[in-house]
């Protein structure tokens, strides 16, 4: 929750009602900057993190991230969602 308040961090929640989505079950971190060619994708796997930075890979993960963003709640609704679950526990 604290990280979601930072200017350089966006936390978006995909609600349970969204059903299946690409990348489900795998952590995907997409690091983007002002120069898209320097973007990097990190995948957490059993053998350790794997980094992708080739143009074709980045294109694929940009498409996945766009789809995930469409299925996700807004940043404010995501914070509310997390807050509600935390209070239920």
N, C-alpha and C positions, 0 to 999 in steps of 0.2 A: 504494500500500500504506500509506503514512504517513497519508494522508487517511482511510483506512478505520478507523483507530484513534481518530479524534476522536469525541466524544460527539454532535456535531451532524451527523455525516455517516454515511450508510449506503451501502455499496457492495455491490450484489448482482449476481452474474454469472448470465447465462442460458447454460447449457452448450450446446455445439454440437448435442448430441443432442436438444435441445428442438424443433428444427425451426423453422418459420416462426412469427413472432409479430407483433402490431400494432406499427407504428413501426419495423420492421426497416429499417436503412439510414439512419436519421435520428436525430440526437441530440435527446433530449427531456429537459429539465430541469424538474422540477416543484418549485417553491418553495412550501412549505406552512407555515402558522403556526397560532396559536391561534384566529384568526378566518378561517374558510374563505373568506369573501367577498373576502379580500385575497390569496388564493393567486394565483400567476402561473405560466404555462407558457411556457418559452422553447424555440423550435425553431431549430436552426441550419440555415440554407438558403444557397444560393449567393449570394444578394444581401445576406446578412447575417442577423443574428438577428431573429426575429419573436416578439412577445410576445402571449399570449392571456390575458385576464382576465375575459371575459364568463361569466356563470353557465352557459350552455349549453355553452360550450367547456370550462370547468373540469369540468363533469359528464362530458363525453366523455373527457377526459384522465384523470380519476380512475378511470374504468372501465378504460381502457387500462393505467394503472399497477397496478391491482389484478390484472389478468390477468398482467402481466409479473412481478409479485411472486410469484404462484402458480407460474410456470414457473421462477423463479430459485432458485438455491441459497441456503442460509442465509448470513448474513453471515460466519460462521466458515468454512463450506465455500467461499464465494467467495474469501476471502483465501487459503485453501489452493490453490484452483484457479489463482489468479494467481501465487502463489509457485511452483507446479509448472511452469507455462508459462515463467516467467522463468528457472528453472534449466535448462529444456530448451534455451533459446536460448543 
